[in-house]
């Protein structure tokens, strides 16, 4: 599968998802230069901010921070995956 095909498939999958823990995809222009997605705006900390905080941690502290995020959203992700079949 080419990168373009993969991006298109992922955009279609995201567009079908409806869940409070996932931002809505409003539009996708994957054939433009550069390709882009138009996503729902949400309040809260940016991913860049979360990542910057994570990068200040080391070793086990980084692993614990990663695990905290995974555990926080695992139930929501399971529900989404169950409904996306």
C-alpha positions in Angstrom: 0.0 0.0 0.0 1.4 3.4 -1.0 1.7 6.3 1.5 -1.0 8.1 -0.3 -3.3 5.1 -0.1 -2.6 4.7 3.6 -3.2 8.3 4.4 -6.5 8.2 2.5 -7.6 5.1 4.3 -6.7 6.6 7.7 -8.6 9.8 6.9 -11.7 7.9 5.9 -11.5 5.8 9.1 -11.1 9.0 11.3 -14.0 10.6 9.5 -16.3 7.8 10.5 -15.4 7.9 14.2 -17.7 9.6 16.6 -16.5 9.7 20.2 -16.0 12.3 22.9 -12.3 11.3 23.2 -11.6 11.8 19.5 -11.6 15.1 17.5 -13.9 15.1 14.5 -12.4 15.2 11.0 -14.2 17.9 8.9 -12.1 17.8 5.8 -9.0 16.2 4.3 -7.0 17.5 1.3 -4.4 14.7 0.9 -3.6 15.5 -2.7 -2.6 19.2 -2.0 0.9 20.3 -1.3 1.3 20.0 1.6 -1.5 17.6 2.5 -3.7 18.7 5.4 -6.6 17.7 7.7 -9.2 20.1 9.1 -9.9 18.9 12.6 -12.3 19.9 15.3 -10.9 22.5 17.7 -10.8 21.5 21.3 -9.9 23.3 24.5 -7.0 22.1 26.5 -3.3 21.6 26.5 -1.6 21.2 23.1 0.0 18.0 22.1 3.3 20.0 21.7 2.9 21.1 25.3 2.3 17.5 26.5 5.2 16.3 24.5 7.6 19.0 25.8 6.7 18.0 29.4 7.2 14.3 28.5 10.7 15.0 27.0 11.8 16.5 30.4 11.3 13.2 32.1 13.8 10.4 32.0 13.7 6.6 32.0 11.1 5.1 34.4 9.5 8.5 34.9 8.9 8.7 31.1 7.5 5.2 31.0 5.1 6.1 33.9 3.9 9.2 32.1 3.3 7.2 28.9 1.5 4.5 30.8 -0.7 7.1 32.5 -1.9 8.4 29.1 -2.5 4.9 27.8 -4.5 3.9 30.9 -6.5 7.1 30.8 -7.8 6.5 27.3 -7.7 2.7 27.0 -11.4 2.2 27.8 -12.4 4.9 25.3 -10.2 3.4 22.6 -11.7 0.0 23.2 -15.2 1.4 22.7 -14.2 3.1 19.5 -12.5 0.0 18.1 -15.5 -2.1 19.0 -17.8 0.2 17.1 -15.6 0.6 14.1 -16.0 -3.0 12.8 
